[in-house]
Amino acid sequence: MASRLRLIVYDKETIEEHEDVSLAAAVERAKEPTMGWIVLEEPSEEDYALLEAELELHPLALEDCRNERQRPKVEEYSTNTYIVVRSIEPDEEEGVRSRQINMFLGRGWLLVIGERPDGLFDGVRDRLRRGRQRIRSSGSDYLAYTLIDAAVDTYLPVVQEMGERIEVLEDAIFDDVHKEHLEEVQALKLDLRRMRRHIRPMKDAVAYMLRDETTFKRGTQPFLRDVLDHTAQAADLVESHRDATSHLMDLYLTMVSNRTNDIMKTLTLVATIFIPLSFFAGVYGMNFDTALPGNMPELHMPYGYVGFWAVALLIGIGNLVYFRHRGWI
């Protein structure tokens, strides 16, 4: 599949957008005094070789670009800085999906490999087109900040939506516990584990950027601190939700145990009521010859069958009254 390329070249006064240029031409334009932003999707091996030669990208960093399971991180090289960020989005099949975005930050240019197909950075492009002075007059470090901020902004909506799922599931377990609830709790724990695996390294990466005044200038630092606050908030919510899912598991087990106890209690009460009835039925079901003396003369009593059921009914009612008085039912 052919790679897809988008190039934006801008300064304070002008902006140009190109989608029909080659990677080699885009790289040459990015080297000009104006600010150049290249977005490259699905690069080929030839593209990687050209980037390594023309932009002096480190081969280890390019190898990480090929591997889409990288943690968020920042790596500094002699002529550029390699940044890995991850965005998060809900997914019907996997619950939560994370996408890797690779950035190479150089002097006067920014290369992005792996933008999401849903237009994660369209808002940044709109800001550039509207000519907002800060983004148009700032350097590549500020542009990188805006892209990192756009990726981090995907965290909180997903984390908050998971909090709502936890509340709904808790109410459902309280109302009527089912086996499906256990599967939902396990799915929530898996989703939170995935999010934690990406958000915590992202927090560490942004904290490193704040200490790196060579790549991110002093004027960009306050904006990065805002990104760090958002990342820390998302990380704290993930930890809180993880505790809540543990509580859900305990709640599920407690409700199942209570239901089992109620069932056993009901069965025990029924068995207790029928114990004396089974005793009488067993006694009068014995096959003794009633013609001989001492062998169940009451079997010949008038209305003996009716009397048996009357006694059985009285015993059952008496047991129920006694159980109710003791608070057992």
Buried (B, 14 or more C-beta within 10 A) or exposed (E): EEEEBBBBBBEEEEBEEBEEBEBEEBBEBBBEEBBBBBBBBEBEEEBBEBBBEBBEBBEEBBEBBEEEEBBBBBBEBEEBBBBBBBBBBBEEEEBBBBBBBBBBBBEEBBBBBBBBEEEBBEEBBEBBEEBEEEBBBBBBBBBBBBBBBBBBBBBBEBBEEBBEBBEEBBEBBEEEBBEEBBEBBEBBBBBBEBBBEBBBBBBBBBBBBBEBEEBBEEEBBEBBBEBBEBBBBBBEBBBEBBEBBEEBBEBBEEBBEEEEEEEEEEEEBEEEBBEBBEEEEEEBEEEEEEEEEEEBEEEEEEEEEEEBEEEBEEBBEEBBEEBEEEEEE
